[in-house]
């Protein structure tokens, strides 16, 4: 952690402890913070057999917890300025608020059938903006999971906690995404890009050159991951995978589908299914090439691959938007820009430019002056570098 970040983290720890005391009448027993993430490359964002590249960012979700005697779950969110109360019964998505569904899901999953014995007071804070493609939901899940694991003394490894959090999204909430967000929030390292094999959960970490930085621009088009387009794309991918498995019985997943197989299937697959399959097959190839680029420190090659990923996501996966396209276009031709794409599955959210550090201020100025959000405001623009993973503290 950079030295100047330490006082800020300590101040946030004191702040969430104070908020917890004010809202629940007792100090927290444990506190955790979990970072958001930038998704860089790879179909592991939405399939279970792809390779994904990501890094954690210096924006966090924080959670504080203390036990209760009344066996309820009571959650205060400073960000949402809302307090939710849940009775000890089998959970269903709340309908009270998107953030509350994640907390309820993690609580019920970790309680393991003993909800009536697991009353908890929780407080949620943080500086990680929700709904813009920076992994805020996974960070919230991990922060809550860490404090509950500490509070209840659960014997649960970090990878298992990531799997629990992912099941909350895929089974409890019905959101079809990969595991990379939860893994990155837990296992990221400062200054490094994490490469995750979504099939085996094997990880590698590669250094990002120190003269390179990410500039992230919020389009102002917020999107919930539960929105229909993403799940529709996943269903089309599943249809494509069924086709290839019927044609090639030994095939395990999209990672084994070649360009030649795509060409051979072009006349038989519906055009949308073919396009989605093409994106995943080519994205897997880009991810493999990106790992080689990182291994050799070739950041320009990495940037070119991220731009190619954006074009494929726009044309084949149809996950871009006019606003995202406009922001990407504004960065073209500017000195030091090596590549740009959309963070996360798309359909709104934010863009990510990979740029030489010394040129970042010029890009930030261009984006703030050249783009207006749908609300006709200047966009929020961040300069970010990779940080380490989640941390829990027993108070």
Order of alpha helices (4+ residues) and beta strands (2+ residues): alpha-beta-beta-beta-beta-alpha-beta-alpha-alpha-alpha-beta-beta-beta-alpha-alpha-alpha-alpha-alpha-beta-beta-alpha-beta-beta
